[in-house]
């Protein structure tokens, strides 16, 4: 029973996230600004320290990118707006890597689907596989609709500087990264 409950929970969370992302893509209302409370800071620290497997199954921690501007993109292979923003994220990763920016995709999907997607589209940044609790943590960090895609941008000090529910535009992210990487 326990082995079937976890995949069913993940599937339910994924379906809800996809519906939320689709509904948001149809609505141009910007998300509310992120204000970190003590509980949100605690949730962020938990997220950064949580081991998540990469497409090879090796556990990774987002805390490894401490000191860099970190773009966390929560997505899934079955999410149309997620797939649409991937080329922009790849381009911006390549453009800003020398300035200390790291994009990481955190997928609410299966490792097999993500690995196939990464190979097919030559994604130049790490893709990690999230456990169901990661989706809950994103709601505590500003993803009020529990939708996808959801992007968090952390500054070099690990503080959330921007949160975007729905597809992030290349100009929006580029302007933000330009501001965060000025010396």
VEXDREN-2710 file (C-alpha; in Angstrom, 1 decimal):
% VEXDREN-2710
k/r/px/py/pz
1/UNK/0.0/0.0/0.0
2/UNK/2.8/2.4/0.9
3/UNK/4.6/1.9/-2.4
4/UNK/1.5/2.8/-4.4
5/UNK/0.6/5.8/-2.2
6/UNK/3.7/7.7/-3.0
7/UNK/3.4/7.6/-6.8
8/UNK/-0.3/8.4/-6.5
9/UNK/0.5/11.4/-4.3
10/UNK/3.1/12.6/-6.7
11/UNK/0.7/12.2/-9.6
12/UNK/-2.0/14.1/-7.8
13/UNK/0.5/16.9/-7.0
14/UNK/1.7/17.0/-10.6
15/UNK/-1.8/17.2/-12.0
16/UNK/-2.7/20.0/-9.6
17/UNK/0.5/21.8/-10.5
18/UNK/-0.1/21.5/-14.2
19/UNK/-3.7/22.8/-13.9
20/UNK/-2.5/25.7/-11.8
21/UNK/0.2/26.5/-14.4
22/UNK/-2.3/26.3/-17.2
23/UNK/-4.7/28.6/-15.4
24/UNK/-2.0/31.1/-14.6
25/UNK/-0.8/31.1/-18.2
26/UNK/-4.3/32.2/-19.2
27/UNK/-4.3/35.0/-16.6
28/UNK/-1.9/38.0/-16.9
29/UNK/-2.2/39.0/-13.2
30/UNK/1.3/39.1/-11.7
31/UNK/2.0/37.1/-8.6
32/UNK/2.2/38.8/-5.3
33/UNK/5.6/39.9/-4.1
34/UNK/7.6/37.4/-2.0
35/UNK/8.1/38.5/1.6
36/UNK/10.3/36.2/3.7
37/UNK/9.0/35.5/7.1
38/UNK/10.9/33.3/9.6
39/UNK/8.9/30.3/8.5
40/UNK/9.6/31.0/4.8
41/UNK/13.3/31.4/5.5
42/UNK/13.2/28.1/7.3
43/UNK/11.4/26.5/4.4
44/UNK/14.0/28.0/2.0
45/UNK/16.9/26.6/4.0
46/UNK/15.2/23.2/4.1
47/UNK/14.8/23.3/0.3
48/UNK/18.4/24.3/-0.2
49/UNK/19.7/21.4/2.0
50/UNK/17.3/18.7/0.8
51/UNK/19.0/16.0/-1.3
52/UNK/17.4/15.7/-4.7
53/UNK/18.5/13.2/-7.3
54/UNK/19.8/14.3/-10.7
55/UNK/18.9/12.5/-13.9
56/UNK/21.7/9.9/-13.1
57/UNK/20.2/9.3/-9.6
58/UNK/23.0/11.0/-7.8
59/UNK/21.8/13.1/-4.8
60/UNK/22.4/16.9/-5.1
61/UNK/21.9/19.8/-2.8
62/UNK/21.0/23.3/-4.0
63/UNK/23.2/24.6/-1.1
64/UNK/26.1/23.6/-3.3
65/UNK/25.5/26.8/-5.3
66/UNK/25.9/29.1/-2.3
67/UNK/27.6/32.3/-3.4
68/UNK/26.1/32.3/-6.8
69/UNK/22.9/33.9/-8.2
70/UNK/20.6/30.9/-8.3
71/UNK/17.6/30.5/-10.7
72/UNK/15.4/27.7/-9.4
73/UNK/12.9/26.7/-12.1
74/UNK/10.2/24.2/-10.9
75/UNK/8.8/22.5/-14.0
76/UNK/7.6/19.2/-15.6
77/UNK/8.1/17.7/-19.0
78/UNK/4.3/17.5/-19.5
79/UNK/3.8/21.2/-18.8
80/UNK/3.5/23.3/-22.0
81/UNK/4.6/26.7/-20.5
82/UNK/7.5/24.9/-18.8
83/UNK/8.7/23.4/-22.0
84/UNK/8.3/26.8/-23.8
85/UNK/10.6/28.7/-21.3
86/UNK/13.4/26.1/-21.4
87/UNK/15.2/27.5/-24.4
88/UNK/15.3/31.0/-22.8
89/UNK/16.6/29.5/-19.5
90/UNK/19.3/27.6/-21.4
91/UNK/20.3/30.8/-23.3
92/UNK/20.4/32.9/-20.1
93/UNK/22.4/30.2/-18.3
94/UNK/25.1/30.3/-21.0
95/UNK/25.1/34.1/-21.1
96/UNK/25.3/34.6/-17.3
97/UNK/27.4/31.6/-16.2
98/UNK/30.6/33.7/-16.3
99/UNK/28.9/36.2/-14.0
100/UNK/28.2/33.6/-11.3
101/UNK/24.6/32.6/-12.3
102/UNK/23.4/29.0/-12.1
103/UNK/20.1/27.8/-13.4
104/UNK/18.7/24.6/-11.9
105/UNK/15.6/22.9/-13.1
106/UNK/13.7/21.1/-10.3
107/UNK/11.2/18.7/-12.0
108/UNK/8.0/17.4/-10.6
109/UNK/8.2/14.4/-12.9
110/UNK/9.9/11.0/-13.3
111/UNK/13.6/10.7/-13.6
112/UNK/13.2/8.8/-16.9
113/UNK/11.1/11.6/-18.5
114/UNK/13.5/14.3/-17.3
115/UNK/16.5/12.4/-18.6
116/UNK/14.9/11.9/-22.0
117/UNK/14.0/15.6/-22.1
118/UNK/17.5/16.7/-21.2
119/UNK/19.1/14.5/-23.8
120/UNK/16.6/15.5/-26.5
121/UNK/16.8/19.3/-25.9
122/UNK/20.5/19.5/-24.7
123/UNK/19.6/21.4/-21.5
124/UNK/23.0/22.9/-20.3
125/UNK/22.1/23.2/-16.6
126/UNK/21.4/20.6/-13.9
127/UNK/18.0/19.0/-13.7
128/UNK/16.9/17.5/-10.4
129/UNK/13.9/15.3/-9.5
130/UNK/11.7/16.6/-6.7
131/UNK/10.0/14.5/-4.1
132/UNK/6.3/15.4/-3.4
133/UNK/7.2/17.5/-0.3
134/UNK/9.2/19.9/-2.6
135/UNK/5.9/21.0/-4.2
136/UNK/4.5/21.8/-0.7
137/UNK/7.6/23.9/0.1
138/UNK/7.1/26.0/-3.1
139/UNK/3.6/26.9/-1.9
140/UNK/5.2/28.2/1.3
141/UNK/7.7/30.2/-0.8
142/UNK/5.2/32.1/-2.9
143/UNK/3.7/29.5/-5.3
144/UNK/0.2/30.1/-3.9
145/UNK/-1.6/28.3/-6.8
146/UNK/0.7/25.3/-6.6
147/UNK/1.2/25.7/-10.3
148/UNK/4.0/25.2/-12.8
149/UNK/6.2/26.7/-13.9
150/UNK/7.4/28.4/-10.8
151/UNK/10.7/30.3/-10.7
152/UNK/12.7/31.6/-7.7
153/UNK/15.7/33.8/-8.1
154/UNK/18.1/33.9/-5.2
155/UNK/20.9/36.4/-4.8
156/UNK/24.5/35.6/-3.9
157/UNK/23.5/35.7/-0.3
158/UNK/20.8/33.1/-0.7
159/UNK/17.9/35.5/-0.3
160/UNK/14.9/35.3/-2.6
161/UNK/14.9/38.3/-4.8
162/UNK/12.1/37.3/-7.2
163/UNK/9.4/34.7/-7.5
164/UNK/7.3/34.1/-10.6
165/UNK/4.4/31.8/-10.9
166/UNK/3.8/31.0/-14.6
167/UNK/6.2/31.3/-17.5
168/UNK/9.0/33.8/-16.9
169/UNK/9.9/35.9/-19.9
170/UNK/13.5/36.1/-21.2
171/UNK/13.6/39.9/-20.9
172/UNK/12.2/39.9/-17.3
173/UNK/14.8/37.3/-16.2
174/UNK/17.7/38.9/-18.1
175/UNK/17.0/42.3/-16.5
176/UNK/16.8/40.7/-13.0
177/UNK/20.1/38.8/-13.6
178/UNK/21.8/41.9/-14.9
179/UNK/20.8/43.8/-11.7
180/UNK/21.9/40.9/-9.4
181/UNK/25.3/40.4/-11.1
182/UNK/26.5/44.0/-11.1
183/UNK/29.7/44.4/-9.1
END
